[in-house]
Amino acid sequence: MQDLHKTVVPIQTAADIPQALNQADCPWHQIAQCNWPEKFPYQPKVAFRIAYIDDALLLHYRVEEERIMALAEDNGPIWTDSCVECFISPAEDGYYYNIEANCIGNMLIGCGQSRHDRERGDKEVRDRVLRWSSLGREPLGERPHDAPWELALLIPFSCFFKHQIDSLDGRHIRANFYKCGDGLSQPHYLSWQPINTEKPDFHRPEFFGTLYCK
């Protein structure tokens, strides 16, 4: 179990998140489980930090990979780009959200109980998310990249559109965090918590880890 800490550092924009998490001494966690090494051995260096405020989750990713790409638009095939993902179950009812963002901050949000019959959050839901990328927001064709990139997201609890979440204080929530790039020349599938399946499958809530909201 990992502690998920609440921060009171003022945040006006998503660009404030990295410094706010620095001030809160929020720890980094590695997305380093290479679950299918025989077919997908490439392993970028990926880490994330997570915290929360009164009405939102804060996510900060840091990625070092040899090539980047960001061509998908909002609600498009984000997973084909340089993509980071948070799959999270905020309640004990079997539903979980997939919050997927590419390296320039375009994203999708879905909800359901499995990979099938998922409901997508609409534009109004997605537009509530504040986003900042160190790469800017313009599309990027696949290209070499020799420096880390960072992405920060402020995700209001109202983005959990199938639930009424007023506070995370004292909750146990389950989640896993991923890095993928299905459409890159080096496809890869990394996770925070290990996934014991024959082929890549992030829609496996039975392998989620537990976060305790303090």
N, C-alpha and C positions, 0 to 999 in steps of 0.2 A: 504494500500500500504506500502511495506517495501522498504527502501533504500538499494541498492546493491552497495557497495563502491569499488572503485578501490584502489589497494595498489601498492606502488612502492618499497616495501621491496624486496631485491634480493632473488630469489628462484632458487636453482640449482636442487633439488630433491624433491619428494613428502614428504619426511621426514622433509623438512624445513617448510612445510605449517603451522603446529600448532604454531610454534614460530613466524612465519611471521604474522599470524592473531592475535596473542597476542600483538605483537608490534603495529599493526594497530588498536588495541582496537575493533576488529570485534566482534559484539555481538552474543551470542548464541540464537537460536530459538528452541522451544520445538516441538517435534513430539509427540503430546500427545492427539490427537483426537481419542478416542476409539469409532468408528462409529457404531459398531455392538456388543454392550456389552452383549447381551443376549446369543449369540452363541460363541463369542470370547472375553471373559472378560479379559484375561491376558494382562497386560500393562507394558512392560519394560519401563525403563527410557531412553529416547532417545533425543538427541539434535544435532543440526548441526549449522555450520557457513558457510557462503558463501561470496566470494569476487571475484574480477577479476583483471587481469593484462592486458597488452596490447594485448595479443593474446590467453588468456586462462581463463577458470573458475577455481576457487579454492574451493574445498569442504572439510570440516572436520566434521566427525561424531563422536559422543561419545555415547556409548551404555552400559547400565547396564541391563543384562538379566540373568535369572537363569540357562539357558542351551544354549550352542552354537553348531553350526555344520557348516562345510564348506567342502562339497564333490563335488559340481558342478565345472566343468572346465570352462574355458572361452567359452562364447557363449552357455553354457548349461543351465539347469533349475536353475538359480541362486536364484530365488524366493523361492525355497524349503529349502534353507539354512538360516542361520542368515544373513538377507539381508537388505540393505538400498538402497533406490531408489530416484532418482531425475527425475521427468517428467517435461520437460521444452519446451516451445514454444518460440524460439528466434525471430520469425517474425509473422506478422499478416496475415498469409495465411492458417491457419487451421492445419498446420502440427506441431507435437510435437515429442520430442525424449524421450524415456525411457532409462535412464542410471542406470542400476542395478548392484550392487556389493555385494558379500558376505563378510564375516568378515575377509577373508584373501586376498581380493582384486581381485579375479576372477570376471569377469564382462561380461555383454552384453550391446549392444547399438542398439536400434531399432528406426524406424521413420515411421510415418503414420498419418492419420487423425482420426483413431479410433483404437480399439483393433484388428480389422480385417485387413488383407492385409498389415501387417507391413513389412518393409524392414529392414533386419539386416545389421549393419555395419560389414565389413569383418575384417579379422585379421589385415590388415594394419591400419584400423581405430582404432581398440582396442589397438594396440601396441603403438599408439601415446600417450595414457593416462599414466601419471606417477602415481604410486600407492605406498602407504605405509600403512602397518597394524601393530599395536602393537602386534598382534598375530603371526607375521611372514607370510610366504607364503605357508606352507605345509598344505595338507588336514587334516581336523579334523572331526572325527566321533562325533556324538552327545554325549555331556558330560556336567556335571555340570560346572559352571563357576562363581566364586564369586568376580570378579573384573571387572571394566569397560574395554571395549576394544574400540580402536579408529581406524579410517580409514581416510586417506587423499588422495584426488585425484586432480591431475592437468589435466584438460580436455581442450586441445587446441580447438580453434574455428573450426579448420579443421575437428574435429570429428562430427560437424554438417554437415554431408556429403551430405545432400539435399539442402544446402544453401551455400551462399558465405558470410560469416560473417567476416568482416575486423576489426570491432570495436563494442563494446557495449556502448560506451559513449553516454549518453542521451537517450538511448532506454528504452521503457517500455516492459518488457518481462513477460510472465505468466508462473507459475510453481506450482508444489506441491511436497512435500517430504514425503517419506514413510518409514516405518519399517515393515517388514513381516517375516514370517518363516513358509511357508506352510507345510513343511515336518517335523517340530519339534514336540515333544510330547505335546507342548503347542502352537498350531498355533495362530498367532496374526496378526492384520492388523491395524496399526496406521498411521495417517496422520498429516501433518502440518495444512492444511486447512480442515475444515469438509467436508464430502462427504455424501450427502443425497440420498442414494440408499438402496434397501432392503437387498442386500447382498454385500460382498466385491467386489469392482470394482475400481481399481486405474486408469483405462483408461477412465476418465471422465473429460475432459479439461474444462467443464463448471464450475467445482468447483476449478479450479486453482486460486491461489492468484497472485497479481501483484507485480513485483519488478521493481523499478526505478533505472537505472544504473547511478550513479553520478560520 
